């Protein structure tokens, strides 16, 4: 083998160069590979007023032509909540973010039971971390389990991403699939993260409501709190439409099952979906709690 490589060394160098160029070009693609299956197309959109209501900041919320607008200014932010709690399902919305300086501001879409179980709640987060002018938004995915997001000893399970598009220029679809077996986060039907149920102690099991909000998180949101919300740029606006809610309500019969997010079974990803997710994680993942040397990984045994 060594002599074969030496005889073909010039050719080998060329081949290696091609591979490197190909990888670099792939990283610059405008979009990830096709996932081959589009779960959002299996769920009809629901009007905001049919599934949600305002939770706080009603004067900072408006609904026009099926687009919900919520905003943050110096006086208040705003949030909304689903009428029902769910124990599994597919939950999504198309969201458009504000351009320019949004440091310190969080725009979110998430599942939680923090009002029902204060101090001991479960949560699954999609959070857009505001940014300084001309910098990219960070999309943070997170999972809290039975109080790991409460009190002074917060144990987050964050994976953070940049996006392969500008989320301020158009609406894009963001969704969470939550089943008894796994949690999958989607962006425009591309899976970006899969969190499997490895044990009951590391997986959210309690029924949760669907929420959205915009609020001031200056203490940590942008560069660990280095950049704060600057209200000379107010109002900070988040727009939501095309709400997708397909799940098993907490009161449903035990036989209720959520939709499949891949064509061949109730859990897991197809090869195409896995390849698309791998591409995103290779090129756009900017933080993974499991590889953070500052974290105490005895508290996150799923890693």
N, C-alpha and C positions, 0 to 999 in steps of 0.2 A: 504493500500500500504506500509506503514511504517513497519507494523508487517511482511508482506511478505518479504520485503527486509532484515529485521533482521534475519528471519529464514533462508534465503538463502545467508546470508552475505559471508560465505566462498566461495560459488560457484560464487557469484557476483564478488568477488575479482579476482578469476581466470579468469572470462570472461573479466573483465576490463584489466587485464594483457595481455590477448590474443589480445585485440583490440589495445593496445599500441604497442605491438610487431609487429602486422600486419601493422600498420601505419608506424612504423620505417622501416620495410622491404620494404614497398611500396616506401618510399622516396629514397631507395637505388637501385630501379630498374634501369636497363640499359636504358630503354626507356619508354616513356609515354604509356598509353593505346592506342589502335588503334583508329584513328579517324573514321574509317569505310568508308571514301571517300577521294579520292586523286585527287584534282583539277589539280595538275601539269601534271597528265597523260592525261588530256584533251587538252593540249596545246603542239603542236610540237615545238621542239627547232628551233631557227633561228640562222644562222651564224652571228657572230659579225658584219661583214662588210655589211650585208644586212639590219641591223637595226640601227647601231651605227657608229660613227666616233670619232676620237680623238678630245678632246676639248682643252687640254693643256698638256704640257710636252710630246710631241711626241717622244722625244729621250728616254723617260722612259716608253715606251710601246712596246710590241711585241706580235705578233699573230702567233702561231705555232700549227698545228693540232687541230684547233678549240678551243684552250685554249688561252685566253687573259691574258697576264702577265703585270702588272703595278707595278712600284716600286718608292720608295722614297729614295733619298740620300741627302747629304748636299746641292746639287745644285738645286734639284727640286723634285716634286712629279709628279702625272699624273692624268688625268681625261678623261672621255668619256661621250658622250651624244647621245640620240636617234635622228634620223632624223626628227621624227614627234612629235608634242605634242598630248596628249590624254586627253579626258575628263572623262574617266573611263576605267577600265580594270584590267587584271591580269598581273603582271610584276614580273619576277623572274630570278634568276640565281643560278647556283651551284658555290660555292665559297670555296676556301681553303686558310687558313691564315698561316702566318709565325709563327713558334715556337720560344721560347726563349724570350729575352728582346725586347719588342715592345712598351714600355711605351711612351705615348705622341703621338702615331701614330693612325690615324683613317683610317680604310678601310671601304668603304661605298657603298651602292646601294640605290638609292632614287629617288623620284619624286620631281620636283620643277619647278617653273616659275620665278625664281629670276632674270634671265636675261631679261625677258619680262616685269616684274613689280618690278624693284628695289625699295626697301623701302616699298613694299606693296605686298609681294609675299606669296604664299602658298607652303607648303613642307610636304612630308611624308618620314620619314627617317628610314632606317636600317643602323646602324653604329656599327662597331666592335671597341671597345675601347681597345687600346693596353695595355699590362700589363708587370709586372716585371717577371723575370725568375721564373718558377714553380708556378705562380699564374694563375688563370683562366681569359680568356677573358670575357668581359662584352658585351652583345648584347644590344644596346640601340635602342628602338623604340621611335619615336617622331613625333609630328604633329605640324606644324605651320600654322597659319591662317591669311591671309591678313596682313602681316607685323609684326606678333608677334615674328618673328625670326630676325627682323631688328633693327638696332640702339642700343641704350643703355638700353632700357627697354624690354629685351627679355622675352617672356612668352612661355616657353616650356611646352610640355605635355608628359614628358618622363616616360616610363616604361622600366626598365632595368632587364635583365635576365642573369643568368649563363646558360650554356648549359649542357645537359645530355650526352654529348660526347665531345671528343677533336677535335675542329674545325681545328686543324693544321695537322691532320693525314690523312684526306680524304676530298673530295668534299662533301658538303652538300647543300641542296636546301633551299633557302631563298626567300620569295615572299611577295608582297603586293597586296591585292585585294582592289580596290577602286571603289565604285559604288555611285550613288546618295544617297544611304541609309546608307552606312557604310564603314569603313576601317577595314580590317582584315589582321593581320601579320601572316605568316606561316613559320615554320621551318620543313623541311622534311614532308610537308603536314599536320603537326600538327598546328592548330591555337593556337597562344600563347597570342594574344591580339585582342579584338574587340573594335573598337571605333565607336559607332553609331552616326548618325546625329541627335542630339537633338535640334539643331537650326541652322539657316543659319549663325549666327555670330560665331559659334564655329566649323565650318566644311569647309574644303577646297573645293571650287567650280570651280575655274578657271582651264582651260586646263594646263597640265603640261607635261614636257619632262621627260624622264628616264635618270638618270645619274649614274655614278660610279666614285670613286676616291680613291686615297691614299694621305694623306697629314699630315703635322705636326700640331697637336693641343695641343702642350705641355702645354699651359696656362690652360687647363681644363680637358683633356681627361682622365687622370689616377689619381685617388684619388684627384680630384679637382685641378690638376696641381702640386701635390706634387712631382710626378716623371715625368721627362722630356724625350724627345727623346734623345737617346745617340748614336751619329753617329759612334762610334766605332763598332756598330753592323750593320751598313748599308751594303748593301741596304735592306730596308724593302719591302717585296714583298707581293702582293695580286694576286691570280689567279682566273679567272672567266671562266666558260664554261656553256653550256646548257642554253643559254639565252631563256627565255619564255616571249613573248610579244603578248598579245591578248587583244585588247581593242578597244574602239571607238575613232578614231582620232578626233581632234578638228573640222575638216571639214566634218565629217560624218553626215549623215542625222539624224534628231531627233529620228527616229525609231531605231537607233542602240542601242543595249543593250550588256553589257559585259556578259561573260560566268557565269554560276552558279558555286559557290564553294561548294554547297551541292545539293543533288539530288532532293529535293522536292520544291525548290523555289529560287527566285533571291536574297534573302537576309536571314540573320540569320544563325544559326548553327543547325545541328542535335544534338540529345541527346548525341551521341557518340563523336561528335566533341566538344561539350561543356564539357563533362567529361574529354576529353584529355586536353583541355585548362585549366580547373580547376586544374588538376593534375600538370601541368607545373607551374601555378601560385602559388600553395601551396608549391611546392618544389624548384623552381628555380627563382622566382621573388625576386629581391634584392632591387628594388626601385620603388615606385609608387608616382607620383607627387600629386595624389589626397589625399594621407595620410600623406604627408610631413607637419608637423606643422609649418615649417619655410616659407611655401608658402602663399601668399595672395590668398585665394580661391575665393574671389570676382572676380578675373581676369580669373578664370577657372570655370564658373558656371555649366559646364557639370558634374563636380564632385558631 
